[in-house]
Amino acid sequence: MPTITPNLWFDGNAEEAAAFYASVFPEGAVTSVVRSPGDNPGTREGDVLLASFTICGMPFTGINGGPAFTFTEAVSFEITCEDQAEADYYWEALVAGGGEHSMCGWLKDRYGLSWQVVPKQLGDYLGGPNPDGARRAMEVMLTMQRLDIEAIRAAYESTVA
């Protein structure tokens, strides 16, 4: 079975980013750093070319590719959390140091990488058997930055008089 490793393009701070992600997630570690063996058009001898790391047991590689490409919302990572406390932890940890909150559980970390932090119960309310409740849950969710699963649940379970 082949291994698929997401490669993330950074502008000179791949090693710093690898250490950050490894500190935020379980089973996180910087597994290797490859330095340039000599000067080349993009880097000087000794500069970091690649920083490999794992988070949640999954491999990633940070590439110091320069400023030509940046992250967009077209590629993002979803974190499905056990409960509100875990969702709150990732929500705050990932925006620390210069990230930004967005809507509906989305955020960008300090490197510009997009994440959606989702309590696992969200699907129960947005895709539950009660279409009116699902609509109400969606309406409430659309007003939120950080997802509040209790408020979403309350909207799903509420009755309209």
N, C-alpha and C positions, 0 to 999 in steps of 0.2 A: 504494500500500500504506500503510495507516495505521501510525502509530507507537504502541506501547503503552509507557507510562512508569509504572512502579510509583511510587505516592505513599506515602510513609512518614510517619506522624503522630508528631510530637515535642512535648514540653512545653517550648518555649522554647530548645531547643539544636539546632535543625535545622542551623544553619551549622557548629557544632562537629562534629556527626555527619557531615556531608557531607565536611568536611576529614579526619576520621578515616578514613572509608571510602576516600576518594581516595588517602590515604597507604598503605593496606594493599594495594590491588589494582593490577594493571597497568592501563595506560590510564586511570588515575584522575585526575580533575580536578574542581574546583568550577567549574561553567560559568556560573552566575549567582546573584546574591543579590538578592531583591526586598524592599525595605523599605516599611513602611507609610507612605503619604503623609500620614496624619493620625491623630489619636487616634480610636479606636473602642472598642467594649466589650471586646475581647480584647487589644488592643495599643496601645502609645503610638506617636506619630509617630516614625519612624526605626527602630522595632523590626523585626527580620527576620520577614517573613511566610513566604517560600519560599527554599530553598537548593537549586538544581539542581546535579546532579553526574553524572559518568559513572564507572563502574567496569567494567573488561573491555570497554570500548566500548559499554556499555549505559547508557541514560539513566535517572535516578532523580530524584525531587523529594522533598525534605524539607519538610514543612508544619509550622509552629509552630502547632498547633491547640489546645494547652493540655492539661490533665490529664484530660479527659473520656474519652479512649480510650488504651489502652496495648497494646503488642504481646503476643500470645499465641503458643503453639506451633501454633495453627491455620494460621498463615501463616509460612513459613520459606523460607530459601534453601539450596540444596545446592551445595557446591563440589566438583566432581569434579577430583581432582588427579592429575597424572602419576605421582607416586611418593610414597613415605613422607616424603621430605624436604620436598616441597611441602606435603603434608598437615600435617606438624608445624609448618611456618611459619604457615599460616593458623590452625591450632588455637591456637597461642600468641599470635599477633598479635590475633586477635579477642577473646580474653578479657583482654588487657592492660588495665589501668586500671579493673578492677572487674567484668569479666564472670564467668561461672561455667561450669564444665565440667558436662556431664551424661553420659548413657550412650549407647553405640553411635555415637559420633562426633558427638553433638549437643552444642551449647553455646549460651549466650546471651552476646551482647556487652554492653558497659557500658550500652547504651541499652535492653536488654531484647529485642533482635531475635534470633530463633533461626536458627541455621545448623547444617547437617550437613556435616562435612568428611570426604570419602570418597575414598580412593585408587581410581582407575579399575579396578583389578584386582578389586575386591570382587565385582563381578557374575560374574566368572569362577569364583569359589569358591562363592558362594551359589546361583548358577544353573547351575553346571557339570553335565556329564553324569553325574557320580557322586553319586547321591542320598545315600548314606551319608556321603561326604565333605562334601557341602553341609550336611547336618545337623550334623556335627562343627564345620564352619566357623561355622555359625550359633550353636551352643552357646558356642563360644569368643568370638565377637563380642559376645554378650549379657553377657559378664562385663567388657567393656572400657568405659572412658570414651573416651579417644583410641584410634582404631582403629590396630592394629598389623598391617599387611598380611602381614608375614612369619609371625606367629603364626597368623593366619587361614589362610594358605597351608599351613603345617605341619599344622594340624588337618585341612584338606581332603585332603592327600596322605598322612596317616598311615594305617597299616593296623592293624586291630584283630585281635589274636591270638585 
